[in-house]
Structure formats: structure tokens, C-alpha cells
Amino acid sequence: MPRNKVTVIGAGNVGATAAQRIAEAGLADVVLVDIVEGLPQGKALDLAEAGPVVGHDARVTGTNDYADTADSDIIVVTSGLARQPGMSRDDLLVKNAGIVKAVVSAAAAQSPNAILIIVTNPLDAMCHVAMQASGFPRERVLGMAGVLDSARFRTFIAWELGVSVEDTHAFVLGGHGDTMVPLSRYSTVAGIPITELLSAERVAAIEDRTRNGGAEVVALLKTGSAYYAPAASVFEMVESILLDRRRVLPCAVLLNGEYKTTGLFVGVPIVIGSNGLERIVEITLTTDEQAAFDKSAGSVKELVDKLPG
Ligand SMILES: NC(=O)c1ccc[n+]([C@@H]2O[C@H](COP(=O)([O-])OP(=O)(O)OC[C@H]3O[C@@H](n4cnc5c(N)ncnc54)[C@H](O)[C@@H]3O)[C@@H](O)[C@H]2O)c1
């Protein structure tokens, strides 16, 4: 039986680090694709040469040709530009929409049964572009953001309470970034809501730090943005799909009436397994939580409305 095959488009920081995690876990053969000639080939060769030391047999290939991605089980899309000085958010939206449309069209044609995991920002809007370009059903178009946002939330909760991250669970809804909705009453340490363990002020401070988690890393790095935690988050989704683990993870999916929202990609908890989106986990929100969710969905809609037709 052949090993699973995962294509990672964009051999930059997030893409190459995700490829490394997938290969080193022996989870799948990895095809790394980039528009820059030599870059995916060089990184793939380097990753393959780590195999004997790390002890994995996964094949890692670098290419500029989508024919090499044929019959992938999963396609991870990390290709795109970071925001440059002088470039507006809307400029970035249009440029990355063009890139995501082109790469998803090319990759989906080679792997019509694959599951797409979108990473490129602005995340929720790029999921719309990917769904349109691929023609895939919503079960097979997933956005990675919630796993990262909740990992940041978990990190800060664990630090605050001096406990293991392993016993810390967080529940995050909504779009990626500023408008994400951390649900503290469902965020727990060993099953105890953090609202029972921390003051309202500390909870609010941790929620704020989580919302600005991406910007905090960018401000320190000065060039580029976070990639270790984003790549680890991609890995968690890939693993749950390939091993049909049916983890319950927050992912951006197209809502079809769930959470009182229709026709928009927004982050919600899903059961993620071999079919991609197996099921959306819906909970009843308080009036305030629903209002925050609606605001987050509204900001996704604003971006989607600006997408070129
Ligand atoms: N969803 C999230 O939570 C999350 C987290 C981190 C980063 N991101 C986003 O992921 C994307 C990648 O981040 P990064 O740090 O890896 O950036 P990076 O600049 O290191 O890598 C991007 C790569 O994409 C390649 N690329 C550009 N156009 C391409 C095309 N048409 N075809 C193939 N490859 C192409 C570039 O050559 C580059 O190697 C960015 O949009 C970033 O904002 C999202």
C-alpha cells in the first residue's frame, strides 16, 4: 500500500516547516511546491537528507510542476505574500486571492479528491477563493487558524496558572485575528472553566493577548511572521485526517445555517477525519457571544465582498 501523499504549496517558512513535521513523523510522502525555481527542490533535498538521522522514510520532493502533485490526499496552501510596507490590507487581499486561485486551480485539477487546508491570509477570505477555484464541496475545504489561535490561548492560560499545556483546553470561534471570539466559559484546565480559576481581568488580558498573538510575534521578528506554531497546527489537522482521528478542532469551514450564519467561512469546532469536515459541533451561544460571532462573521463578509469576481 503506498504511503499517503501531502502536497504543500509554498516552500516558505510555514510550508517548509509543515513539510518537515509531516515527513519527520513518517505520516506521508510530501511534495513541496513553489513558484521560485530551486527553492522547493533545495528544501526538499535538505529535508530528505535529514531522514537517516531522524529515522523516517517519507519521500520529500520539491518541484515547480503541478504534475508531480497528482493524486495527493491533502493539499496545504501556504503560498502568498506577506504585507509589505505601503501595501494596504486590500492590496494584499487582491494579490493573495490571485495566487490562491492560481495554485488551487492547478493543484485541484491534479488531485480532484484531495482535501484542501488553506493557510494563506487573509485566511477566511482565501478559503472562499479556494472553494471557488477547486469546485470542491465544503467537506474538503478547511481553513487553518482556530488551531493556532487556541494554541496561543492555551499557552497563555498554562503560563498564567503554572500548569501543563496538556491539561489546558481552549475554545475559540470566529474569524482569524482581531475579531476571533475566545470562549472562556468553555476554556478549561482539567475540565474546570478558567473563569473559575482566574479573575475576570486576567481572563480579559489573556484573551487580548491571544487576539494579538500574530502581531506580537511579527513585532519581535520584524521581518516575517510566525511559523513554528502555524506549522504545528497544520500538522495536527493533517494527522487527524490521515489517521481518521476525528479530533475536535476549530477550523474555518463554510457555514450553512450553523451558528446562525450562511455562506461564509468562519472558524467553528468541527470533527475532522478522513472525509475532512465530518461534522460541525454546534453549541448555544449567549447573546453577547452570538453578537461577537456575528461581528467576526461580518468582518469576513466585508473582505469577501472585496474579492475580485
Ligand atoms: N492561517 C494562519 O493562522 C497563518 C499563520 C501563519 C502564516 N499565515 C499565512 O501563510 C502565508 C505564508 O506565510 P510564510 O511565513 O510561510 O510566508 P513566506 O513568505 O515564508 O512563504 C510564502 C511562499 O509562497 C511562495 N509563493 C508566492 N507565490 C506563489 C505562487 N504563485 N505559487 C507557488 N508559491 C508561491 C513564495 O515564493 C514563498 O516561498 C502568508 O499568507 C501568511 O500570512 C497564516
PDBQT file of the ligand as one rigid body, heavy atoms in Angstrom, charges set to zero:
ROOT
HETATM    1  N1  LIG A 401      -3.791  30.994   8.914  1.00  0.00    +0.000 N 
HETATM    2  C1  LIG A 401      -2.860  31.252   9.813  1.00  0.00    +0.000 C 
HETATM    3  O1  LIG A 401      -3.087  31.117  11.006  1.00  0.00    +0.000 OA
HETATM    4  C2  LIG A 401      -1.500  31.696   9.357  1.00  0.00    +0.000 A 
HETATM    5  C3  LIG A 401      -0.382  31.631  10.205  1.00  0.00    +0.000 A 
HETATM    6  C4  LIG A 401       0.869  31.990   9.730  1.00  0.00    +0.000 A 
HETATM    7  C5  LIG A 401       1.004  32.445   8.415  1.00  0.00    +0.000 A 
HETATM    8  N2  LIG A 401      -0.104  32.547   7.618  1.00  0.00    +0.000 N 
HETATM    9  C6  LIG A 401      -0.020  32.997   6.221  1.00  0.00    +0.000 C 
HETATM   10  O2  LIG A 401       0.620  31.956   5.472  1.00  0.00    +0.000 OA
HETATM   11  C7  LIG A 401       1.239  32.532   4.329  1.00  0.00    +0.000 C 
HETATM   12  C8  LIG A 401       2.692  32.044   4.240  1.00  0.00    +0.000 C 
HETATM   13  O3  LIG A 401       3.449  32.535   5.318  1.00  0.00    +0.000 OA
HETATM   14  P1  LIG A 401       5.035  32.271   5.344  1.00  0.00    +0.000 P 
HETATM   15  O4  LIG A 401       5.537  32.873   6.604  1.00  0.00    +0.000 OA
HETATM   16  O5  LIG A 401       5.324  30.861   5.023  1.00  0.00    +0.000 OA
HETATM   17  O6  LIG A 401       5.490  33.182   4.105  1.00  0.00    +0.000 OA
HETATM   18  P2  LIG A 401       6.818  33.016   3.203  1.00  0.00    +0.000 P 
HETATM   19  O7  LIG A 401       6.984  34.310   2.502  1.00  0.00    +0.000 OA
HETATM   20  O8  LIG A 401       7.925  32.479   4.030  1.00  0.00    +0.000 OA
HETATM   21  O9  LIG A 401       6.409  31.880   2.138  1.00  0.00    +0.000 OA
HETATM   22  C9  LIG A 401       5.480  32.084   1.108  1.00  0.00    +0.000 C 
HETATM   23  C10 LIG A 401       5.967  31.284  -0.082  1.00  0.00    +0.000 C 
HETATM   24  O10 LIG A 401       4.943  31.330  -1.108  1.00  0.00    +0.000 OA
HETATM   25  C11 LIG A 401       5.618  31.310  -2.348  1.00  0.00    +0.000 C 
HETATM   26  N3  LIG A 401       4.729  31.760  -3.428  1.00  0.00    +0.000 N 
HETATM   27  C12 LIG A 401       4.322  33.008  -3.722  1.00  0.00    +0.000 A 
HETATM   28  N4  LIG A 401       3.541  32.990  -4.830  1.00  0.00    +0.000 NA
HETATM   29  C13 LIG A 401       3.443  31.707  -5.217  1.00  0.00    +0.000 A 
HETATM   30  C14 LIG A 401       2.785  31.041  -6.278  1.00  0.00    +0.000 A 
HETATM   31  N5  LIG A 401       2.044  31.721  -7.169  1.00  0.00    +0.000 N 
HETATM   32  N6  LIG A 401       2.922  29.712  -6.399  1.00  0.00    +0.000 NA
HETATM   33  C15 LIG A 401       3.665  29.000  -5.505  1.00  0.00    +0.000 A 
HETATM   34  N7  LIG A 401       4.323  29.569  -4.475  1.00  0.00    +0.000 NA
HETATM   35  C16 LIG A 401       4.219  30.902  -4.337  1.00  0.00    +0.000 A 
HETATM   36  C17 LIG A 401       6.800  32.244  -2.125  1.00  0.00    +0.000 C 
HETATM   37  O11 LIG A 401       7.803  32.052  -3.127  1.00  0.00    +0.000 OA
HETATM   38  C18 LIG A 401       7.249  31.828  -0.719  1.00  0.00    +0.000 C 
HETATM   39  O12 LIG A 401       8.247  30.821  -0.776  1.00  0.00    +0.000 OA
HETATM   40  C19 LIG A 401       1.089  34.057   4.485  1.00  0.00    +0.000 C 
HETATM   41  O13 LIG A 401      -0.058  34.483   3.747  1.00  0.00    +0.000 OA
HETATM   42  C20 LIG A 401       0.826  34.217   5.974  1.00  0.00    +0.000 C 
HETATM   43  O14 LIG A 401       0.115  35.410   6.266  1.00  0.00    +0.000 OA
HETATM   44  C21 LIG A 401      -1.337  32.174   8.069  1.00  0.00    +0.000 A 
ENDROOT
TORSDOF 0
